[in-house]
């Protein structure tokens, strides 16, 4: 690419004013080279050194961050080239590694071992952008700073937990990439499992990054490998004028059995969560786009109001961040009927003057601050892969594992409702609809 081609590529989706964009372009540069050629890395090092000299960077402050958003097959060659030729001897070095971190336990461990031989663990940042999302970062604050949540956050009060990831688009020309990974590796082993660990972990001794990551590893070690009996797999087919997964032109294997949808149930074998199903659902080409955490509480013991729906706590990660609690209320007026309502904190209505940063923006700032809290540690990664690897190998090797089709634009396989019902989820509040509210803004000087 030319320098201008590069600038066009990296700025085409940036939302900024013309002045801000011009400032960004002025400090952004492109330097071409080959991954496996020392001369290319030495040329890059010379280029960066000249840049540092022109900015007056003194010894001890020549700090460098390397962000590898690359195919995993070149992670190690690039890391070797960086360490040998571009590593700052008189400053701080930090290596950001974009997923996927391997394909299973063994490949992940091999990658970790090779990267670990080049960079110490405190210089490696395995980035999972879901840990940078505002609502995911809010899970710990909500759990551990509110006494009413801390008292009911266990198997005595919670019946089931669902973590849902839905996309309305299919692979859309990315079938070649997606077919190597599938929905489990692409979304569930990393993004959704990270969310689960934050919901389920014990209270850390502090908010220091290692204390948080210690508790995440502990709870993941309590989860046995996922059983095929606790899995529902699906693949979308053509519908509503949209092509099916196997119709993707970039897909080489037209008999592929790669899942584009999965519902998995995980069990945490510890005192807090014994017997509580954690249900992960993720899929492409579905009826809506959203990511949410839904915690359903148990029925009220000896309830005076028979048939009243269960309480639920919902954290909507995207779109339009929100936290709301479904609770039962008397029908206003002369009636004594019970209706379901909500206590609603919608961020876009409540925090009208606040801009929520993009997840990557937040995480890159954490790298500069040397905060590892929202990054995946090596032992955490290994433990996560152990939960998924046996099922992934079954999917890769067994053609007889059921794969249910579902129409493009649907809720998923027809068997989904029966699957979640098997684990105790109660849809008695299925008729509840999220209210559409109009918001009036009042100046602080006005009186109501």
C-alpha positions as CSV (number, residue, x, y, z in Angstrom):
1,X,0.0,0.0,0.0
2,X,1.0,3.6,-0.4
3,X,0.9,5.8,2.7
4,X,-2.3,7.4,1.5
5,X,-3.9,4.0,0.8
6,X,-3.1,3.1,4.4
7,X,-4.6,6.3,5.9
8,X,-7.7,5.7,3.9
9,X,-8.1,2.2,5.2
10,X,-7.5,2.9,8.8
11,X,-9.6,6.1,9.0
12,X,-12.7,5.2,7.0
13,X,-14.8,4.2,10.1
14,X,-13.4,6.8,12.6
15,X,-16.1,9.1,13.9
16,X,-14.3,12.4,14.4
17,X,-14.3,16.0,13.3
18,X,-12.2,17.0,10.3
19,X,-9.7,18.7,12.6
20,X,-9.4,15.7,14.9
21,X,-9.0,13.4,11.9
22,X,-6.3,15.6,10.4
23,X,-4.4,15.5,13.7
24,X,-4.6,11.7,13.8
25,X,-3.4,11.4,10.2
26,X,-0.4,13.6,11.0
27,X,0.9,11.2,13.6
28,X,0.0,8.0,11.8
29,X,2.6,6.3,9.5
30,X,2.9,3.2,7.5
31,X,6.1,1.1,7.0
32,X,6.0,-2.0,4.8
33,X,8.0,-5.1,5.3
34,X,8.0,-8.9,5.5
35,X,7.2,-10.9,8.6
36,X,10.0,-13.4,8.2
37,X,12.8,-11.1,7.2
38,X,15.2,-9.5,9.7
39,X,16.1,-6.7,7.4
40,X,12.4,-5.6,7.3
41,X,12.3,-5.5,11.1
42,X,15.6,-3.7,11.3
43,X,14.2,-1.1,8.9
44,X,11.1,-0.7,11.1
45,X,13.3,-0.2,14.1
46,X,15.3,2.5,12.4
47,X,12.1,4.2,11.3
48,X,10.7,4.1,14.8
49,X,14.0,5.3,16.4
50,X,14.1,8.3,14.0
51,X,10.5,9.1,15.0
52,X,11.4,8.9,18.7
53,X,14.4,11.2,18.1
54,X,12.3,13.7,16.3
55,X,9.9,13.8,19.2
56,X,12.7,14.3,21.8
57,X,12.2,10.9,23.5
58,X,15.0,10.5,26.0
59,X,16.6,7.3,27.2
60,X,14.3,5.4,29.6
61,X,11.2,6.8,27.9
62,X,11.3,5.1,24.5
63,X,8.1,3.1,25.2
64,X,6.7,0.9,22.5
65,X,3.3,-1.0,22.2
66,X,3.1,-3.7,19.6
67,X,-0.5,-4.7,18.6
68,X,-0.7,-8.0,16.7
69,X,-4.1,-8.1,14.9
70,X,-2.9,-10.9,12.6
71,X,-3.6,-14.5,11.6
72,X,-2.5,-16.7,14.5
73,X,-0.2,-18.6,12.1
74,X,2.2,-15.6,12.1
75,X,1.9,-14.6,15.8
76,X,5.2,-16.3,16.7
77,X,7.3,-15.2,13.6
78,X,6.2,-11.6,14.2
79,X,6.9,-11.8,17.9
80,X,10.3,-13.1,17.2
81,X,11.0,-10.3,14.7
82,X,9.9,-7.7,17.2
83,X,11.9,-9.1,20.1
84,X,15.1,-9.6,18.1
85,X,15.0,-6.3,16.2
86,X,12.5,-3.7,17.5
87,X,12.4,-4.3,21.3
88,X,13.1,-1.1,23.2
89,X,16.1,-1.7,25.6
90,X,15.6,1.8,27.2
91,X,11.9,1.9,27.8
92,X,8.7,-0.1,28.3
93,X,7.5,-2.8,25.9
94,X,3.9,-4.1,25.8
95,X,2.6,-6.7,23.4
96,X,-1.1,-6.8,22.6
97,X,-2.3,-10.1,21.0
98,X,-5.7,-10.2,19.3
99,X,-7.7,-13.4,19.4
100,X,-8.0,-16.3,18.4
101,X,-5.5,-17.7,20.9
102,X,-5.2,-21.1,19.4
103,X,-7.8,-23.7,18.3
104,X,-7.9,-25.9,21.4
105,X,-6.0,-26.5,24.6
106,X,-2.8,-27.9,23.0
107,X,-2.5,-25.3,20.3
108,X,-3.2,-22.5,22.8
109,X,-0.5,-23.9,25.2
110,X,2.0,-24.1,22.3
111,X,1.3,-20.5,21.4
112,X,1.5,-19.4,25.0
113,X,4.8,-21.2,25.5
114,X,6.4,-19.7,22.4
115,X,5.2,-16.2,23.2
116,X,6.2,-16.6,26.8
117,X,9.8,-17.5,25.7
118,X,10.0,-14.1,24.0
119,X,8.0,-11.7,26.2
120,X,7.4,-12.0,30.0
121,X,3.8,-12.4,31.1
122,X,3.6,-8.9,32.5
123,X,4.3,-7.5,28.9
124,X,1.6,-9.6,27.2
125,X,-1.9,-8.3,26.9
126,X,-4.3,-10.9,25.3
127,X,-7.1,-8.7,24.3
128,X,-10.8,-9.7,24.4
129,X,-12.8,-6.6,23.5
130,X,-15.8,-7.8,25.4
131,X,-14.0,-7.1,28.6
132,X,-13.8,-3.5,27.5
133,X,-17.5,-3.0,27.0
134,X,-19.1,-0.7,29.5
135,X,-21.8,-3.1,30.8
136,X,-19.3,-5.9,31.2
137,X,-16.9,-3.7,33.2
138,X,-20.0,-2.7,35.3
139,X,-20.6,-6.3,36.5
140,X,-18.1,-6.2,39.3
141,X,-19.2,-2.8,40.5
142,X,-22.9,-3.8,40.5
143,X,-22.2,-7.1,42.3
144,X,-19.8,-6.0,45.0
145,X,-21.0,-2.4,45.8
146,X,-24.7,-3.1,46.3
147,X,-25.6,-5.1,49.4
148,X,-28.9,-6.3,48.1
149,X,-27.3,-8.0,45.1
150,X,-24.5,-9.6,47.2
151,X,-27.0,-11.2,49.5
152,X,-29.0,-13.0,46.7
153,X,-26.1,-13.9,44.4
154,X,-26.1,-17.7,44.8
155,X,-28.0,-21.0,44.2
156,X,-30.5,-20.3,47.0
157,X,-32.1,-17.4,45.1
158,X,-30.9,-17.7,41.4
159,X,-32.5,-20.4,39.3
160,X,-30.6,-20.0,36.0
161,X,-28.4,-17.6,34.2
162,X,-28.5,-16.9,30.4
163,X,-25.8,-15.1,28.4
164,X,-27.0,-14.3,24.9
165,X,-25.2,-13.1,21.8
166,X,-27.3,-12.5,18.7
167,X,-26.3,-11.2,15.3
168,X,-28.7,-10.4,12.4
169,X,-26.0,-10.9,9.7
170,X,-24.6,-14.2,8.5
171,X,-21.0,-14.8,7.5
172,X,-21.4,-12.4,4.6
173,X,-18.3,-13.3,2.6
174,X,-16.3,-14.4,5.7
175,X,-17.3,-18.0,5.4
176,X,-13.7,-19.1,4.6
177,X,-12.5,-17.7,7.9
178,X,-15.5,-18.6,10.0
179,X,-15.5,-22.2,8.8
180,X,-12.1,-22.8,10.5
181,X,-13.5,-21.6,13.9
182,X,-17.3,-21.8,14.1
183,X,-19.4,-20.0,16.6
184,X,-17.9,-21.7,19.7
185,X,-14.4,-20.6,19.0
186,X,-15.4,-17.2,17.5
187,X,-17.6,-16.0,20.4
188,X,-18.3,-18.5,23.2
189,X,-14.9,-19.8,24.4
190,X,-13.7,-16.2,24.8
191,X,-16.3,-13.4,24.9
192,X,-19.2,-15.2,26.7
193,X,-17.0,-17.3,29.0
194,X,-15.3,-14.1,30.1
195,X,-18.7,-12.6,31.0
196,X,-19.6,-15.8,32.8
197,X,-16.5,-15.6,35.0
198,X,-17.3,-12.1,36.1
199,X,-20.8,-13.1,37.0
200,X,-19.8,-16.2,38.9
201,X,-16.5,-15.5,40.5
202,X,-16.0,-14.9,44.2
203,X,-15.2,-11.4,45.6
204,X,-11.6,-10.6,45.0
205,X,-9.5,-9.3,47.9
206,X,-8.9,-6.0,46.1
207,X,-9.5,-4.3,42.7
208,X,-5.9,-5.0,41.7
209,X,-5.6,-6.8,38.4
210,X,-4.0,-10.0,39.7
211,X,-6.6,-10.3,42.5
212,X,-9.4,-10.1,40.0
213,X,-7.8,-12.6,37.6
214,X,-7.0,-15.0,40.4
215,X,-10.8,-15.3,41.2
216,X,-11.7,-15.7,37.5
217,X,-9.3,-18.6,37.2
218,X,-10.6,-20.2,40.4
219,X,-14.2,-20.2,39.2
220,X,-13.3,-21.5,35.7
221,X,-11.5,-24.4,37.3
222,X,-14.8,-25.4,38.9
223,X,-16.4,-25.9,35.5
224,X,-16.1,-29.4,34.0
225,X,-15.8,-29.9,30.2
226,X,-19.1,-29.2,28.4
227,X,-21.0,-32.4,27.6
228,X,-22.6,-33.0,24.2
229,X,-25.8,-33.7,26.0
230,X,-25.7,-30.0,27.2
231,X,-25.3,-28.6,23.7
232,X,-27.7,-27.6,20.9
233,X,-26.0,-26.8,17.6
234,X,-27.4,-25.2,14.5
235,X,-26.6,-23.9,11.1
236,X,-28.7,-21.3,9.2
237,X,-30.3,-22.0,5.8
238,X,-31.6,-19.7,3.1
239,X,-34.8,-17.7,4.0
240,X,-36.3,-14.3,3.6
241,X,-34.3,-13.7,0.4
242,X,-31.0,-14.3,2.3
243,X,-28.5,-17.1,1.4
244,X,-27.8,-20.0,3.7
245,X,-24.4,-20.6,5.3
246,X,-23.4,-23.2,2.7
247,X,-24.3,-20.7,-0.1
248,X,-21.4,-18.4,1.0
249,X,-19.1,-18.1,-2.0
250,X,-16.0,-18.0,0.2
251,X,-16.9,-21.3,1.8
252,X,-14.8,-24.1,0.2
253,X,-16.5,-27.1,2.0
254,X,-20.1,-27.1,0.8
255,X,-20.8,-30.0,3.1
256,X,-19.5,-28.1,6.1
257,X,-21.1,-29.0,9.5
258,X,-19.6,-25.9,11.3
259,X,-22.2,-24.5,13.7
260,X,-23.3,-21.0,13.2
261,X,-25.5,-21.2,16.3
262,X,-25.0,-22.9,19.7
263,X,-26.7,-23.1,23.0
264,X,-24.5,-24.6,25.7
265,X,-25.1,-25.3,29.4
266,X,-22.2,-25.0,31.8
267,X,-22.2,-26.1,35.4
268,X,-20.1,-24.6,38.2
269,X,-19.3,-27.2,40.8
270,X,-18.8,-25.1,43.9
271,X,-20.8,-24.2,47.0
272,X,-22.2,-20.9,45.5
273,X,-23.4,-22.3,42.2
274,X,-24.0,-26.0,42.5
275,X,-27.0,-27.0,40.4
276,X,-27.5,-23.6,38.7
277,X,-27.3,-23.9,34.9
278,X,-25.4,-21.2,33.1
279,X,-26.8,-21.2,29.5
280,X,-24.8,-19.6,26.7
281,X,-26.6,-18.8,23.4
282,X,-24.8,-17.4,20.4
283,X,-25.7,-17.3,16.7
284,X,-25.5,-15.6,13.4
285,X,-28.4,-14.7,11.0
286,X,-30.9,-14.4,13.8
287,X,-34.0,-12.1,14.2
288,X,-32.3,-9.4,16.2
289,X,-28.9,-8.1,17.2
290,X,-28.2,-7.9,21.0
291,X,-25.9,-9.1,23.8
292,X,-27.4,-9.5,27.2
293,X,-27.0,-11.2,30.6
294,X,-30.3,-12.5,32.0
295,X,-30.4,-13.8,35.6
296,X,-33.7,-15.5,36.5
297,X,-34.5,-15.8,40.2
298,X,-36.4,-18.7,41.8
299,X,-40.2,-18.6,42.5
300,X,-41.3,-16.9,45.7
301,X,-41.8,-19.6,48.3
302,X,-45.4,-19.9,49.4
303,X,-46.4,-17.0,47.2
304,X,-49.7,-15.4,47.9
305,X,-50.0,-14.4,44.2
306,X,-50.1,-17.6,42.2
307,X,-48.9,-17.4,38.7
308,X,-46.8,-14.3,39.3
309,X,-43.8,-14.4,36.9
310,X,-40.3,-14.8,38.3
311,X,-38.1,-11.8,39.0
312,X,-35.3,-11.2,36.5
313,X,-32.2,-9.0,36.4
314,X,-31.1,-8.1,32.9
315,X,-27.9,-6.4,31.8
316,X,-28.0,-5.4,28.2
317,X,-24.4,-5.1,26.9
318,X,-25.5,-3.9,23.5
319,X,-27.1,-2.1,21.8
320,X,-28.1,0.8,24.1
321,X,-26.6,-0.3,27.4
322,X,-29.2,-0.9,30.2
323,X,-29.8,-2.6,33.5
324,X,-33.3,-3.4,34.5
325,X,-35.1,-5.6,37.0
326,X,-38.4,-7.3,36.2
327,X,-40.6,-7.3,39.3
328,X,-44.3,-7.8,40.1
329,X,-46.5,-5.0,41.0
330,X,-50.2,-4.4,41.8
331,X,-52.2,-3.3,38.7
332,X,-52.8,0.5,39.4
333,X,-56.4,1.4,40.1
334,X,-59.3,-0.6,41.5
335,X,-57.9,-3.9,40.4
336,X,-55.9,-6.2,42.7
337,X,-54.3,-8.1,39.7
338,X,-50.6,-8.5,39.6
339,X,-48.6,-7.2,36.6
340,X,-45.0,-7.3,35.7
341,X,-43.1,-4.0,35.5
342,X,-39.5,-3.0,35.6
343,X,-36.9,-0.9,37.5
344,X,-35.0,0.6,34.6
345,X,-31.6,2.1,34.2
346,X,-31.2,2.9,30.5
347,X,-27.8,4.5,30.0
348,X,-28.8,6.6,27.0
349,X,-31.7,8.1,29.0
350,X,-30.0,8.5,32.3
351,X,-26.5,9.6,31.3
352,X,-27.5,11.9,28.5
353,X,-24.3,14.0,28.4
354,X,-21.9,11.1,28.8
355,X,-20.1,9.5,25.8
356,X,-19.4,5.8,26.3
357,X,-16.0,4.9,24.7
358,X,-15.6,2.1,22.3
359,X,-14.4,-1.2,24.0
360,X,-11.1,-1.1,22.1
361,X,-10.5,2.5,23.1
362,X,-11.0,1.6,26.7
363,X,-8.7,-1.4,26.6
364,X,-5.8,0.3,24.7
365,X,-5.9,3.0,27.5
366,X,-5.7,0.2,30.0
367,X,-2.5,-1.1,28.2
368,X,-1.0,2.4,28.5
369,X,-1.9,2.4,32.2
370,X,-0.3,-1.1,32.7
371,X,-3.7,-2.4,34.0
372,X,-4.1,-6.1,33.3
373,X,-7.5,-6.4,34.9
374,X,-9.4,-6.7,31.7
375,X,-7.0,-9.0,29.9
376,X,-6.7,-12.7,29.8
377,X,-3.9,-14.3,31.8
378,X,-2.1,-17.5,30.5
379,X,-3.5,-19.9,33.1
380,X,-7.0,-18.4,32.6
381,X,-6.7,-19.1,28.9
382,X,-5.6,-22.7,29.5
383,X,-8.5,-23.3,31.9
384,X,-11.0,-21.8,29.5
385,X,-9.8,-24.0,26.6
386,X,-10.1,-27.2,28.8
387,X,-13.8,-26.5,29.3
388,X,-14.4,-26.3,25.5
389,X,-11.8,-28.6,23.9
390,X,-13.6,-32.0,24.3
391,X,-16.8,-30.7,22.7
392,X,-14.9,-28.9,20.0
393,X,-13.0,-32.1,19.1
394,X,-16.4,-34.0,19.0
395,X,-17.8,-31.4,16.6
396,X,-14.6,-31.5,14.4
397,X,-14.5,-35.3,14.3
398,X,-18.0,-36.7,14.6
399,X,-20.4,-36.2,11.7
400,X,-23.3,-37.8,13.7
401,X,-23.4,-35.0,16.3
402,X,-26.9,-33.4,15.7
403,X,-26.8,-30.1,13.7
404,X,-30.2,-28.5,13.5
405,X,-31.0,-26.1,10.7
406,X,-32.8,-22.7,11.2
407,X,-34.0,-20.1,8.7
408,X,-32.0,-16.9,8.2
409,X,-33.7,-14.2,10.3
410,X,-35.3,-16.6,12.9
411,X,-34.8,-17.0,16.6
412,X,-32.6,-20.0,16.0
413,X,-33.4,-23.8,15.8
414,X,-37.0,-24.8,16.6
415,X,-35.6,-27.0,19.4
416,X,-34.2,-23.9,21.3
417,X,-37.3,-23.3,23.6
418,X,-37.4,-26.9,24.7
419,X,-33.6,-26.8,25.4
420,X,-33.7,-23.8,27.7
421,X,-36.9,-25.1,29.4
422,X,-35.1,-28.4,30.2
423,X,-32.8,-26.3,32.5
424,X,-35.6,-24.6,34.3
425,X,-36.0,-21.3,32.5
426,X,-39.6,-20.1,33.0
427,X,-41.0,-18.1,30.0
428,X,-44.3,-17.2,31.9
429,X,-43.4,-13.6,31.3
430,X,-42.9,-14.0,27.6
431,X,-45.7,-11.5,26.9
432,X,-43.8,-8.8,28.7
433,X,-42.7,-6.1,26.3
434,X,-40.1,-3.4,26.8
435,X,-41.9,-0.1,27.2
436,X,-41.1,2.6,24.6
437,X,-40.6,5.8,26.7
438,X,-40.4,9.4,25.7
439,X,-37.8,11.4,27.6
440,X,-38.2,15.0,28.5
441,X,-35.0,16.9,29.4
442,X,-35.3,19.7,32.0
443,X,-32.6,22.3,32.5
444,X,-31.1,22.4,36.0
445,X,-32.4,26.0,36.5
446,X,-36.0,24.9,35.8
447,X,-38.3,23.7,38.6
448,X,-40.7,20.8,38.3
